[in-house]
């Protein structure tokens, strides 16, 4: 089986140490890290989705709709 790289040292990726993939403690830590990353990403996505649409963008959409309405 191939060795799994430890992500504990993010400052220098060339210094990662191989981890035994059968070690349950390391696997659980990796799962918890991935879960935390997923939670943060979902939170960031929700924040972006809930941001109001800028007025300038709404103006562009209105102008595009007016042009499209005139050609139809």
CHARMM-style PDB file with segment names, atoms N, HN, CA, C and O in Angstrom:
ATOM      1  N   UNK     1       0.821  -1.178   0.000  1.00  0.00      PROA
ATOM      2  CA  UNK     1       0.000   0.000   0.000  1.00  0.00      PROA
ATOM      3  C   UNK     1       0.869   1.247   0.000  1.00  0.00      PROA
ATOM      4  O   UNK     1       1.936   1.250   0.613  1.00  0.00      PROA
ATOM      5  N   UNK     2       0.441   2.289  -0.665  1.00  0.00      PROA
ATOM      6  HN  UNK     2      -0.426   2.287  -1.163  1.00  0.00      PROA
ATOM      7  CA  UNK     2       1.210   3.530  -0.711  1.00  0.00      PROA
ATOM      8  C   UNK     2       1.065   4.280   0.608  1.00  0.00      PROA
ATOM      9  O   UNK     2       0.039   4.189   1.282  1.00  0.00      PROA
ATOM     10  N   UNK     3       2.091   5.008   0.957  1.00  0.00      PROA
ATOM     11  HN  UNK     3       2.924   5.082   0.409  1.00  0.00      PROA
ATOM     12  CA  UNK     3       2.068   5.791   2.195  1.00  0.00      PROA
ATOM     13  C   UNK     3       1.226   7.040   1.987  1.00  0.00      PROA
ATOM     14  O   UNK     3       1.212   7.614   0.898  1.00  0.00      PROA
ATOM     15  N   UNK     4       0.529   7.456   3.029  1.00  0.00      PROA
ATOM     16  HN  UNK     4       0.540   6.990   3.913  1.00  0.00      PROA
ATOM     17  CA  UNK     4      -0.276   8.670   3.013  1.00  0.00      PROA
ATOM     18  C   UNK     4       0.560   9.771   3.639  1.00  0.00      PROA
ATOM     19  O   UNK     4       1.236   9.544   4.642  1.00  0.00      PROA
ATOM     20  N   UNK     5       0.520  10.970   3.052  1.00  0.00      PROA
ATOM     21  HN  UNK     5      -0.029  11.154   2.237  1.00  0.00      PROA
ATOM     22  CA  UNK     5       1.313  12.074   3.577  1.00  0.00      PROA
ATOM     23  C   UNK     5       0.567  12.781   4.689  1.00  0.00      PROA
ATOM     24  O   UNK     5      -0.643  12.992   4.602  1.00  0.00      PROA
ATOM     25  N   UNK     6       1.285  13.142   5.726  1.00  0.00      PROA
ATOM     26  HN  UNK     6       2.268  12.970   5.797  1.00  0.00      PROA
ATOM     27  CA  UNK     6       0.710  13.883   6.836  1.00  0.00      PROA
ATOM     28  C   UNK     6       0.578  15.343   6.440  1.00  0.00      PROA
ATOM     29  O   UNK     6       1.482  15.900   5.817  1.00  0.00      PROA
ATOM     30  N   UNK     7      -0.546  15.971   6.795  1.00  0.00      PROA
ATOM     31  HN  UNK     7      -1.280  15.518   7.301  1.00  0.00      PROA
ATOM     32  CA  UNK     7      -0.793  17.368   6.455  1.00  0.00      PROA
ATOM     33  C   UNK     7      -0.574  18.276   7.668  1.00  0.00      PROA
ATOM     34  O   UNK     7      -1.060  19.407   7.681  1.00  0.00      PROA
ATOM     35  N   UNK     8       0.144  17.801   8.679  1.00  0.00      PROA
ATOM     36  HN  UNK     8       0.539  16.882   8.668  1.00  0.00      PROA
ATOM     37  CA  UNK     8       0.318  18.595   9.886  1.00  0.00      PROA
ATOM     38  C   UNK     8       1.255  19.767   9.693  1.00  0.00      PROA
ATOM     39  O   UNK     8       1.127  20.769  10.396  1.00  0.00      PROA
ATOM     40  N   UNK     9       2.182  19.678   8.776  1.00  0.00      PROA
ATOM     41  HN  UNK     9       2.286  18.863   8.205  1.00  0.00      PROA
ATOM     42  CA  UNK     9       3.134  20.762   8.549  1.00  0.00      PROA
ATOM     43  C   UNK     9       2.790  21.438   7.236  1.00  0.00      PROA
ATOM     44  O   UNK     9       3.327  21.076   6.189  1.00  0.00      PROA
ATOM     45  N   UNK    10       1.890  22.427   7.283  1.00  0.00      PROA
ATOM     46  HN  UNK    10       1.454  22.721   8.134  1.00  0.00      PROA
ATOM     47  CA  UNK    10       1.448  23.083   6.055  1.00  0.00      PROA
ATOM     48  C   UNK    10       2.417  24.161   5.602  1.00  0.00      PROA
ATOM     49  O   UNK    10       2.345  24.603   4.456  1.00  0.00      PROA
ATOM     50  N   UNK    11       3.325  24.597   6.473  1.00  0.00      PROA
ATOM     51  HN  UNK    11       3.384  24.237   7.404  1.00  0.00      PROA
ATOM     52  CA  UNK    11       4.260  25.655   6.099  1.00  0.00      PROA
ATOM     53  C   UNK    11       5.279  25.161   5.082  1.00  0.00      PROA
ATOM     54  O   UNK    11       5.700  25.923   4.212  1.00  0.00      PROA
ATOM     55  N   UNK    12       5.682  23.894   5.179  1.00  0.00      PROA
ATOM     56  HN  UNK    12       5.340  23.274   5.886  1.00  0.00      PROA
ATOM     57  CA  UNK    12       6.682  23.368   4.271  1.00  0.00      PROA
ATOM     58  C   UNK    12       6.239  21.988   3.808  1.00  0.00      PROA
ATOM     59  O   UNK    12       6.458  20.993   4.499  1.00  0.00      PROA
ATOM     60  N   UNK    13       5.616  21.934   2.637  1.00  0.00      PROA
ATOM     61  HN  UNK    13       5.438  22.742   2.076  1.00  0.00      PROA
ATOM     62  CA  UNK    13       5.054  20.677   2.154  1.00  0.00      PROA
ATOM     63  C   UNK    13       6.114  19.647   1.809  1.00  0.00      PROA
ATOM     64  O   UNK    13       5.805  18.458   1.722  1.00  0.00      PROA
ATOM     65  N   UNK    14       7.363  20.074   1.609  1.00  0.00      PROA
ATOM     66  HN  UNK    14       7.614  21.039   1.679  1.00  0.00      PROA
ATOM     67  CA  UNK    14       8.417  19.121   1.278  1.00  0.00      PROA
ATOM     68  C   UNK    14       8.879  18.335   2.496  1.00  0.00      PROA
ATOM     69  O   UNK    14       9.621  17.363   2.352  1.00  0.00      PROA
ATOM     70  N   UNK    15       8.459  18.730   3.687  1.00  0.00      PROA
ATOM     71  HN  UNK    15       7.856  19.520   3.804  1.00  0.00      PROA
ATOM     72  CA  UNK    15       8.890  18.073   4.908  1.00  0.00      PROA
ATOM     73  C   UNK    15       7.815  17.160   5.483  1.00  0.00      PROA
ATOM     74  O   UNK    15       7.886  16.814   6.663  1.00  0.00      PROA
ATOM     75  N   UNK    16       6.843  16.766   4.710  1.00  0.00      PROA
ATOM     76  HN  UNK    16       6.785  17.046   3.752  1.00  0.00      PROA
ATOM     77  CA  UNK    16       5.787  15.873   5.193  1.00  0.00      PROA
ATOM     78  C   UNK    16       6.342  14.484   5.433  1.00  0.00      PROA
ATOM     79  O   UNK    16       7.168  13.983   4.670  1.00  0.00      PROA
ATOM     80  N   UNK    17       5.872  13.874   6.507  1.00  0.00      PROA
ATOM     81  HN  UNK    17       5.201  14.282   7.127  1.00  0.00      PROA
ATOM     82  CA  UNK    17       6.332  12.544   6.847  1.00  0.00      PROA
ATOM     83  C   UNK    17       5.280  11.522   6.448  1.00  0.00      PROA
ATOM     84  O   UNK    17       4.085  11.770   6.614  1.00  0.00      PROA
ATOM     85  N   UNK    18       5.712  10.358   5.915  1.00  0.00      PROA
ATOM     86  HN  UNK    18       6.682  10.157   5.781  1.00  0.00      PROA
ATOM     87  CA  UNK    18       4.749   9.315   5.572  1.00  0.00      PROA
ATOM     88  C   UNK    18       4.030   8.825   6.821  1.00  0.00      PROA
ATOM     89  O   UNK    18       4.617   8.742   7.900  1.00  0.00      PROA
ATOM     90  N   UNK    19       2.756   8.503   6.659  1.00  0.00      PROA
ATOM     91  HN  UNK    19       2.279   8.570   5.782  1.00  0.00      PROA
ATOM     92  CA  UNK    19       1.937   8.015   7.759  1.00  0.00      PROA
ATOM     93  C   UNK    19       1.383   6.658   7.372  1.00  0.00      PROA
ATOM     94  O   UNK    19       0.969   6.447   6.233  1.00  0.00      PROA
ATOM     95  N   UNK    20       1.378   5.745   8.321  1.00  0.00      PROA
ATOM     96  HN  UNK    20       1.715   5.916   9.247  1.00  0.00      PROA
ATOM     97  CA  UNK    20       0.827   4.418   8.079  1.00  0.00      PROA
ATOM     98  C   UNK    20      -0.684   4.549   7.885  1.00  0.00      PROA
ATOM     99  O   UNK    20      -1.385   4.956   8.812  1.00  0.00      PROA
ATOM    100  N   UNK    21      -1.203   4.211   6.690  1.00  0.00      PROA
ATOM    101  HN  UNK    21      -0.634   3.880   5.938  1.00  0.00      PROA
ATOM    102  CA  UNK    21      -2.632   4.394   6.428  1.00  0.00      PROA
ATOM    103  C   UNK    21      -3.522   3.503   7.287  1.00  0.00      PROA
ATOM    104  O   UNK    21      -4.734   3.712   7.334  1.00  0.00      PROA
ATOM    105  N   UNK    22      -2.949   2.519   7.962  1.00  0.00      PROA
ATOM    106  HN  UNK    22      -1.965   2.349   7.923  1.00  0.00      PROA
ATOM    107  CA  UNK    22      -3.770   1.653   8.809  1.00  0.00      PROA
ATOM    108  C   UNK    22      -3.891   2.184  10.221  1.00  0.00      PROA
ATOM    109  O   UNK    22      -4.645   1.625  11.018  1.00  0.00      PROA
ATOM    110  N   UNK    23      -3.178   3.241  10.560  1.00  0.00      PROA
ATOM    111  HN  UNK    23      -2.565   3.695   9.913  1.00  0.00      PROA
ATOM    112  CA  UNK    23      -3.250   3.830  11.898  1.00  0.00      PROA
ATOM    113  C   UNK    23      -4.574   4.584  12.026  1.00  0.00      PROA
ATOM    114  O   UNK    23      -4.774   5.613  11.381  1.00  0.00      PROA
ATOM    115  N   UNK    24      -5.465   4.071  12.852  1.00  0.00      PROA
ATOM    116  HN  UNK    24      -5.303   3.235  13.375  1.00  0.00      PROA
ATOM    117  CA  UNK    24      -6.806   4.645  13.007  1.00  0.00      PROA
ATOM    118  C   UNK    24      -6.772   6.073  13.550  1.00  0.00      PROA
ATOM    119  O   UNK    24      -7.615   6.890  13.179  1.00  0.00      PROA
ATOM    120  N   UNK    25      -5.818   6.383  14.418  1.00  0.00      PROA
ATOM    121  HN  UNK    25      -5.134   5.719  14.719  1.00  0.00      PROA
ATOM    122  CA  UNK    25      -5.727   7.733  14.974  1.00  0.00      PROA
ATOM    123  C   UNK    25      -5.442   8.742  13.867  1.00  0.00      PROA
ATOM    124  O   UNK    25      -6.078   9.794  13.805  1.00  0.00      PROA
ATOM    125  N   UNK    26      -4.491   8.426  12.997  1.00  0.00      PROA
ATOM    126  HN  UNK    26      -3.974   7.571  13.048  1.00  0.00      PROA
ATOM    127  CA  UNK    26      -4.163   9.329  11.890  1.00  0.00      PROA
ATOM    128  C   UNK    26      -5.328   9.457  10.921  1.00  0.00      PROA
ATOM    129  O   UNK    26      -5.599  10.548  10.418  1.00  0.00      PROA
ATOM    130  N   UNK    27      -6.015   8.362  10.657  1.00  0.00      PROA
ATOM    131  HN  UNK    27      -5.795   7.476  11.066  1.00  0.00      PROA
ATOM    132  CA  UNK    27      -7.167   8.413   9.752  1.00  0.00      PROA
ATOM    133  C   UNK    27      -8.283   9.260  10.346  1.00  0.00      PROA
ATOM    134  O   UNK    27      -8.932  10.027   9.635  1.00  0.00      PROA
ATOM    135  N   UNK    28      -8.506   9.123  11.641  1.00  0.00      PROA
ATOM    136  HN  UNK    28      -7.979   8.500  12.219  1.00  0.00      PROA
ATOM    137  CA  UNK    28      -9.549   9.915  12.294  1.00  0.00      PROA
ATOM    138  C   UNK    28      -9.193  11.392  12.269  1.00  0.00      PROA
ATOM    139  O   UNK    28     -10.060  12.235  12.037  1.00  0.00      PROA
ATOM    140  N   UNK    29      -7.919  11.718  12.507  1.00  0.00      PROA
ATOM    141  HN  UNK    29      -7.215  11.033  12.696  1.00  0.00      PROA
ATOM    142  CA  UNK    29      -7.487  13.120  12.434  1.00  0.00      PROA
ATOM    143  C   UNK    29      -7.681  13.677  11.034  1.00  0.00      PROA
ATOM    144  O   UNK    29      -8.114  14.819  10.877  1.00  0.00      PROA
ATOM    145  N   UNK    30      -7.368  12.895  10.024  1.00  0.00      PROA
ATOM    146  HN  UNK    30      -7.016  11.968  10.152  1.00  0.00      PROA
ATOM    147  CA  UNK    30      -7.548  13.332   8.638  1.00  0.00      PROA
ATOM    148  C   UNK    30      -9.028  13.558   8.338  1.00  0.00      PROA
ATOM    149  O   UNK    30      -9.393  14.532   7.680  1.00  0.00      PROA
ATOM    150  N   UNK    31      -9.868  12.659   8.820  1.00  0.00      PROA
ATOM    151  HN  UNK    31      -9.571  11.868   9.355  1.00  0.00      PROA
ATOM    152  CA  UNK    31     -11.319  12.820   8.606  1.00  0.00      PROA
ATOM    153  C   UNK    31     -11.826  14.088   9.288  1.00  0.00      PROA
ATOM    154  O   UNK    31     -12.618  14.836   8.715  1.00  0.00      PROA
ATOM    155  N   UNK    32     -11.365  14.323  10.513  1.00  0.00      PROA
ATOM    156  HN  UNK    32     -10.722  13.716  10.979  1.00  0.00      PROA
ATOM    157  CA  UNK    32     -11.793  15.522  11.235  1.00  0.00      PROA
ATOM    158  C   UNK    32     -11.324  16.791  10.527  1.00  0.00      PROA
ATOM    159  O   UNK    32     -12.071  17.767  10.449  1.00  0.00      PROA
ATOM    160  N   UNK    33     -10.093  16.786  10.009  1.00  0.00      PROA
ATOM    161  HN  UNK    33      -9.486  15.993  10.073  1.00  0.00      PROA
ATOM    162  CA  UNK    33      -9.596  17.942   9.252  1.00  0.00      PROA
ATOM    163  C   UNK    33     -10.440  18.178   8.009  1.00  0.00      PROA
ATOM    164  O   UNK    33     -10.823  19.311   7.717  1.00  0.00      PROA
ATOM    165  N   UNK    34     -10.728  17.107   7.280  1.00  0.00      PROA
ATOM    166  HN  UNK    34     -10.417  16.187   7.517  1.00  0.00      PROA
ATOM    167  CA  UNK    34     -11.548  17.235   6.069  1.00  0.00      PROA
ATOM    168  C   UNK    34     -12.939  17.735   6.412  1.00  0.00      PROA
ATOM    169  O   UNK    34     -13.497  18.563   5.692  1.00  0.00      PROA
ATOM    170  N   UNK    35     -13.498  17.243   7.496  1.00  0.00      PROA
ATOM    171  HN  UNK    35     -13.045  16.570   8.081  1.00  0.00      PROA
ATOM    172  CA  UNK    35     -14.827  17.690   7.912  1.00  0.00      PROA
ATOM    173  C   UNK    35     -14.804  19.176   8.268  1.00  0.00      PROA
ATOM    174  O   UNK    35     -15.719  19.913   7.900  1.00  0.00      PROA
ATOM    175  N   UNK    36     -13.769  19.618   8.978  1.00  0.00      PROA
ATOM    176  HN  UNK    36     -13.026  19.019   9.277  1.00  0.00      PROA
ATOM    177  CA  UNK    36     -13.652  21.029   9.342  1.00  0.00      PROA
ATOM    178  C   UNK    36     -13.513  21.901   8.102  1.00  0.00      PROA
ATOM    179  O   UNK    36     -14.115  22.972   8.023  1.00  0.00      PROA
ATOM    180  N   UNK    37     -12.727  21.449   7.138  1.00  0.00      PROA
ATOM    181  HN  UNK    37     -12.239  20.579   7.202  1.00  0.00      PROA
ATOM    182  CA  UNK    37     -12.583  22.193   5.881  1.00  0.00      PROA
ATOM    183  C   UNK    37     -13.927  22.277   5.173  1.00  0.00      PROA
ATOM    184  O   UNK    37     -14.294  23.338   4.670  1.00  0.00      PROA
ATOM    185  N   UNK    38     -14.661  21.179   5.127  1.00  0.00      PROA
ATOM    186  HN  UNK    38     -14.363  20.316   5.536  1.00  0.00      PROA
ATOM    187  CA  UNK    38     -15.980  21.168   4.488  1.00  0.00      PROA
ATOM    188  C   UNK    38     -16.947  22.132   5.153  1.00  0.00      PROA
ATOM    189  O   UNK    38     -17.697  22.833   4.473  1.00  0.00      PROA
ATOM    190  N   UNK    39     -16.934  22.169   6.482  1.00  0.00      PROA
ATOM    191  HN  UNK    39     -16.326  21.599   7.034  1.00  0.00      PROA
ATOM    192  CA  UNK    39     -17.814  23.080   7.219  1.00  0.00      PROA
ATOM    193  C   UNK    39     -17.469  24.527   6.882  1.00  0.00      PROA
ATOM    194  O   UNK    39     -18.355  25.342   6.627  1.00  0.00      PROA
ATOM    195  N   UNK    40     -16.164  24.841   6.883  1.00  0.00      PROA
ATOM    196  HN  UNK    40     -15.444  24.179   7.090  1.00  0.00      PROA
ATOM    197  CA  UNK    40     -15.737  26.216   6.557  1.00  0.00      PROA
ATOM    198  C   UNK    40     -16.117  26.594   5.122  1.00  0.00      PROA
ATOM    199  O   UNK    40     -16.575  27.709   4.874  1.00  0.00      PROA
ATOM    200  N   UNK    41     -15.928  25.666   4.181  1.00  0.00      PROA
ATOM    201  HN  UNK    41     -15.556  24.760   4.383  1.00  0.00      PROA
ATOM    202  CA  UNK    41     -16.272  25.953   2.787  1.00  0.00      PROA
ATOM    203  C   UNK    41     -17.767  26.186   2.620  1.00  0.00      PROA
ATOM    204  O   UNK    41     -18.180  27.098   1.904  1.00  0.00      PROA
ATOM    205  N   UNK    42     -18.587  25.357   3.285  1.00  0.00      PROA
ATOM    206  HN  UNK    42     -18.252  24.616   3.867  1.00  0.00      PROA
ATOM    207  CA  UNK    42     -20.040  25.557   3.209  1.00  0.00      PROA
ATOM    208  C   UNK    42     -20.438  26.897   3.800  1.00  0.00      PROA
ATOM    209  O   UNK    42     -21.308  27.582   3.262  1.00  0.00      PROA
ATOM    210  N   UNK    43     -19.801  27.275   4.911  1.00  0.00      PROA
ATOM    211  HN  UNK    43     -19.094  26.718   5.348  1.00  0.00      PROA
ATOM    212  CA  UNK    43     -20.092  28.561   5.541  1.00  0.00      PROA
ATOM    213  C   UNK    43     -19.732  29.717   4.598  1.00  0.00      PROA
ATOM    214  O   UNK    43     -20.510  30.657   4.436  1.00  0.00      PROA
ATOM    215  N   UNK    44     -18.547  29.638   3.980  1.00  0.00      PROA
ATOM    216  HN  UNK    44     -17.915  28.875   4.112  1.00  0.00      PROA
ATOM    217  CA  UNK    44     -18.138  30.677   3.043  1.00  0.00      PROA
ATOM    218  C   UNK    44     -19.084  30.741   1.845  1.00  0.00      PROA
ATOM    219  O   UNK    44     -19.453  31.831   1.407  1.00  0.00      PROA
ATOM    220  N   UNK    45     -19.478  29.587   1.315  1.00  0.00      PROA
ATOM    221  HN  UNK    45     -19.178  28.702   1.671  1.00  0.00      PROA
ATOM    222  CA  UNK    45     -20.392  29.551   0.175  1.00  0.00      PROA
ATOM    223  C   UNK    45     -21.721  30.189   0.554  1.00  0.00      PROA
ATOM    224  O   UNK    45     -22.267  30.987  -0.208  1.00  0.00      PROA
ATOM    225  N   UNK    46     -22.245  29.840   1.729  1.00  0.00      PROA
ATOM    226  HN  UNK    46     -21.801  29.191   2.348  1.00  0.00      PROA
ATOM    227  CA  UNK    46     -23.516  30.419   2.180  1.00  0.00      PROA
ATOM    228  C   UNK    46     -23.423  31.931   2.301  1.00  0.00      PROA
ATOM    229  O   UNK    46     -24.368  32.642   1.958  1.00  0.00      PROA
ATOM    230  N   UNK    47     -22.289  32.428   2.788  1.00  0.00      PROA
ATOM    231  HN  UNK    47     -21.522  31.850   3.067  1.00  0.00      PROA
ATOM    232  CA  UNK    47     -22.111  33.880   2.900  1.00  0.00      PROA
ATOM    233  C   UNK    47     -22.145  34.535   1.527  1.00  0.00      PROA
ATOM    234  O   UNK    47     -22.778  35.576   1.353  1.00  0.00      PROA
ATOM    235  N   UNK    48     -21.478  33.944   0.564  1.00  0.00      PROA
ATOM    236  HN  UNK    48     -20.963  33.098   0.705  1.00  0.00      PROA
ATOM    237  CA  UNK    48     -21.444  34.518  -0.788  1.00  0.00      PROA
ATOM    238  C   UNK    48     -22.828  34.475  -1.426  1.00  0.00      PROA
ATOM    239  O   UNK    48     -23.261  35.444  -2.049  1.00  0.00      PROA
ATOM    240  N   UNK    49     -23.517  33.356  -1.269  1.00  0.00      PROA
ATOM    241  HN  UNK    49     -23.166  32.568  -0.763  1.00  0.00      PROA
ATOM    242  CA  UNK    49     -24.847  33.209  -1.864  1.00  0.00      PROA
ATOM    243  C   UNK    49     -25.823  34.225  -1.278  1.00  0.00      PROA
ATOM    244  O   UNK    49     -26.700  34.722  -1.984  1.00  0.00      PROA
ATOM    245  N   UNK    50     -25.678  34.533  -0.003  1.00  0.00      PROA
ATOM    246  HN  UNK    50     -24.965  34.129   0.571  1.00  0.00      PROA
ATOM    247  CA  UNK    50     -26.615  35.436   0.664  1.00  0.00      PROA
ATOM    248  C   UNK    50     -26.242  36.914   0.542  1.00  0.00      PROA
ATOM    249  O   UNK    50     -26.960  37.775   1.050  1.00  0.00      PROA
ATOM    250  N   UNK    51     -25.128  37.214  -0.127  1.00  0.00      PROA
ATOM    251  HN  UNK    51     -24.544  36.515  -0.539  1.00  0.00      PROA
ATOM    252  CA  UNK    51     -24.768  38.615  -0.336  1.00  0.00      PROA
ATOM    253  C   UNK    51     -25.747  39.246  -1.322  1.00  0.00      PROA
ATOM    254  O   UNK    51     -26.187  38.589  -2.266  1.00  0.00      PROA
ATOM    255  N   UNK    52     -26.086  40.509  -1.109  1.00  0.00      PROA
ATOM    256  HN  UNK    52     -25.728  41.042  -0.343  1.00  0.00      PROA
ATOM    257  CA  UNK    52     -26.978  41.174  -2.058  1.00  0.00      PROA
ATOM    258  C   UNK    52     -26.283  41.381  -3.410  1.00  0.00      PROA
ATOM    259  O   UNK    52     -25.060  41.506  -3.486  1.00  0.00      PROA
ATOM    260  N   UNK    53     -27.084  41.413  -4.456  1.00  0.00      PROA
ATOM    261  HN  UNK    53     -28.077  41.312  -4.394  1.00  0.00      PROA
ATOM    262  CA  UNK    53     -26.541  41.653  -5.794  1.00  0.00      PROA
ATOM    263  C   UNK    53     -26.204  43.137  -5.908  1.00  0.00      PROA
ATOM    264  O   UNK    53     -27.050  43.975  -5.597  1.00  0.00      PROA
ATOM    265  N   UNK    54     -25.008  43.485  -6.340  1.00  0.00      PROA
ATOM    266  HN  UNK    54     -24.320  42.804  -6.592  1.00  0.00      PROA
ATOM    267  CA  UNK    54     -24.626  44.905  -6.448  1.00  0.00      PROA
ATOM    268  C   UNK    54     -25.534  45.650  -7.430  1.00  0.00      PROA
ATOM    269  O   UNK    54     -25.955  45.104  -8.450  1.00  0.00      PROA
ATOM    270  N   UNK    55     -25.824  46.910  -7.097  1.00  0.00      PROA
ATOM    271  HN  UNK    55     -25.482  47.353  -6.268  1.00  0.00      PROA
ATOM    272  CA  UNK    55     -26.687  47.742  -7.938  1.00  0.00      PROA
ATOM    273  C   UNK    55     -26.160  47.857  -9.361  1.00  0.00      PROA
ATOM    274  O   UNK    55     -26.939  47.852 -10.314  1.00  0.00      PROA
ATOM    275  N   UNK    56     -24.836  47.961  -9.513  1.00  0.00      PROA
ATOM    276  HN  UNK    56     -24.203  47.965  -8.739  1.00  0.00      PROA
ATOM    277  CA  UNK    56     -24.251  48.084 -10.848  1.00  0.00      PROA
ATOM    278  C   UNK    56     -24.577  46.854 -11.699  1.00  0.00      PROA
ATOM    279  O   UNK    56     -24.860  46.970 -12.891  1.00  0.00      PROA
ATOM    280  N   UNK    57     -24.534  45.696 -11.081  1.00  0.00      PROA
ATOM    281  HN  UNK    57     -24.304  45.602 -10.112  1.00  0.00      PROA
ATOM    282  CA  UNK    57     -24.845  44.469 -11.810  1.00  0.00      PROA
ATOM    283  C   UNK    57     -26.325  44.416 -12.177  1.00  0.00      PROA
ATOM    284  O   UNK    57     -26.679  43.990 -13.276  1.00  0.00      PROA
ATOM    285  N   UNK    58     -27.189  44.847 -11.259  1.00  0.00      PROA
ATOM    286  HN  UNK    58     -26.902  45.193 -10.365  1.00  0.00      PROA
ATOM    287  CA  UNK    58     -28.623  44.886 -11.557  1.00  0.00      PROA
ATOM    288  C   UNK    58     -28.912  45.846 -12.712  1.00  0.00      PROA
ATOM    289  O   UNK    58     -29.776  45.573 -13.544  1.00  0.00      PROA
ATOM    290  N   UNK    59     -28.190  46.971 -12.764  1.00  0.00      PROA
ATOM    291  HN  UNK    59     -27.488  47.193 -12.087  1.00  0.00      PROA
ATOM    292  CA  UNK    59     -28.359  47.918 -13.867  1.00  0.00      PROA
ATOM    293  C   UNK    59     -27.964  47.280 -15.197  1.00  0.00      PROA
ATOM    294  O   UNK    59     -28.650  47.462 -16.203  1.00  0.00      PROA
ATOM    295  N   UNK    60     -26.870  46.541 -15.202  1.00  0.00      PROA
ATOM    296  HN  UNK    60     -26.313  46.393 -14.385  1.00  0.00      PROA
ATOM    297  CA  UNK    60     -26.427  45.849 -16.419  1.00  0.00      PROA
ATOM    298  C   UNK    60     -27.498  44.848 -16.871  1.00  0.00      PROA
ATOM    299  O   UNK    60     -27.808  44.756 -18.059  1.00  0.00      PROA
ATOM    300  N   UNK    61     -28.055  44.107 -15.918  1.00  0.00      PROA
ATOM    301  HN  UNK    61     -27.803  44.182 -14.953  1.00  0.00      PROA
ATOM    302  CA  UNK    61     -29.100  43.130 -16.266  1.00  0.00      PROA
ATOM    303  C   UNK    61     -30.354  43.818 -16.807  1.00  0.00      PROA
ATOM    304  O   UNK    61     -30.970  43.335 -17.757  1.00  0.00      PROA
ATOM    305  N   UNK    62     -30.729  44.950 -16.198  1.00  0.00      PROA
ATOM    306  HN  UNK    62     -30.228  45.342 -15.427  1.00  0.00      PROA
ATOM    307  CA  UNK    62     -31.906  45.693 -16.681  1.00  0.00      PROA
ATOM    308  C   UNK    62     -31.696  46.176 -18.114  1.00  0.00      PROA
ATOM    309  O   UNK    62     -32.584  46.056 -18.958  1.00  0.00      PROA
ATOM    310  N   UNK    63     -30.505  46.726 -18.377  1.00  0.00      PROA
ATOM    311  HN  UNK    63     -29.784  46.824 -17.691  1.00  0.00      PROA
ATOM    312  CA  UNK    63     -30.211  47.205 -19.740  1.00  0.00      PROA
ATOM    313  C   UNK    63     -30.220  46.059 -20.740  1.00  0.00      PROA
ATOM    314  O   UNK    63     -30.705  46.218 -21.861  1.00  0.00      PROA
ATOM    315  N   UNK    64     -29.693  44.914 -20.349  1.00  0.00      PROA
ATOM    316  HN  UNK    64     -29.299  44.785 -19.439  1.00  0.00      PROA
ATOM    317  CA  UNK    64     -29.687  43.756 -21.239  1.00  0.00      PROA
ATOM    318  C   UNK    64     -31.114  43.284 -21.507  1.00  0.00      PROA
ATOM    319  O   UNK    64     -31.446  42.915 -22.634  1.00  0.00      PROA
ATOM    320  N   UNK    65     -31.954  43.295 -20.476  1.00  0.00      PROA
ATOM    321  HN  UNK    65     -31.684  43.595 -19.561  1.00  0.00      PROA
ATOM    322  CA  UNK    65     -33.356  42.905 -20.659  1.00  0.00      PROA
ATOM    323  C   UNK    65     -34.084  43.878 -21.584  1.00  0.00      PROA
ATOM    324  O   UNK    65     -34.891  43.458 -22.414  1.00  0.00      PROA
ATOM    325  N   UNK    66     -33.803  45.180 -21.444  1.00  0.00      PROA
ATOM    326  HN  UNK    66     -33.148  45.521 -20.769  1.00  0.00      PROA
ATOM    327  CA  UNK    66     -34.448  46.171 -22.295  1.00  0.00      PROA
ATOM    328  C   UNK    66     -34.034  45.969 -23.763  1.00  0.00      PROA
ATOM    329  O   UNK    66     -34.871  46.041 -24.663  1.00  0.00      PROA
ATOM    330  N   UNK    67     -32.764  45.721 -23.991  1.00  0.00      PROA
ATOM    331  HN  UNK    67     -32.084  45.662 -23.260  1.00  0.00      PROA
ATOM    332  CA  UNK    67     -32.289  45.489 -25.365  1.00  0.00      PROA
ATOM    333  C   UNK    67     -32.908  44.223 -25.940  1.00  0.00      PROA
ATOM    334  O   UNK    67     -33.317  44.201 -27.101  1.00  0.00      PROA
ATOM    335  N   UNK    68     -32.980  43.171 -25.132  1.00  0.00      PROA
ATOM    336  HN  UNK    68     -32.648  43.189 -24.188  1.00  0.00      PROA
ATOM    337  CA  UNK    68     -33.550  41.909 -25.595  1.00  0.00      PROA
ATOM    338  C   UNK    68     -35.043  42.067 -25.839  1.00  0.00      PROA
ATOM    339  O   UNK    68     -35.583  41.454 -26.760  1.00  0.00      PROA
ATOM    340  N   UNK    69     -35.711  42.866 -25.041  1.00  0.00      PROA
ATOM    341  HN  UNK    69     -35.273  43.364 -24.293  1.00  0.00      PROA
ATOM    342  CA  UNK    69     -37.153  43.089 -25.212  1.00  0.00      PROA
ATOM    343  C   UNK    69     -37.459  43.877 -26.472  1.00  0.00      PROA
ATOM    344  O   UNK    69     -38.500  43.663 -27.092  1.00  0.00      PROA
ATOM    345  N   UNK    70     -36.582  44.778 -26.864  1.00  0.00      PROA
ATOM    346  HN  UNK    70     -35.736  44.952 -26.361  1.00  0.00      PROA
ATOM    347  CA  UNK    70     -36.779  45.585 -28.047  1.00  0.00      PROA
ATOM    348  C   UNK    70     -36.577  44.796 -29.343  1.00  0.00      PROA
ATOM    349  O   UNK    70     -37.157  45.149 -30.370  1.00  0.00      PROA
ATOM    350  N   UNK    71     -35.778  43.752 -29.315  1.00  0.00      PROA
ATOM    351  HN  UNK    71     -35.306  43.465 -28.481  1.00  0.00      PROA
ATOM    352  CA  UNK    71     -35.480  42.946 -30.498  1.00  0.00      PROA
ATOM    353  C   UNK    71     -36.470  41.822 -30.691  1.00  0.00      PROA
ATOM    354  O   UNK    71     -36.551  41.266 -31.787  1.00  0.00      PROA
ATOM    355  N   UNK    72     -37.222  41.467 -29.676  1.00  0.00      PROA
ATOM    356  HN  UNK    72     -37.156  41.918 -28.786  1.00  0.00      PROA
ATOM    357  CA  UNK    72     -38.121  40.312 -29.772  1.00  0.00      PROA
ATOM    358  C   UNK    72     -39.364  40.617 -30.552  1.00  0.00      PROA
ATOM    359  OT1 UNK    72     -40.217  39.745 -30.719  1.00  0.00      PROA
TER     360      UNK     72
END
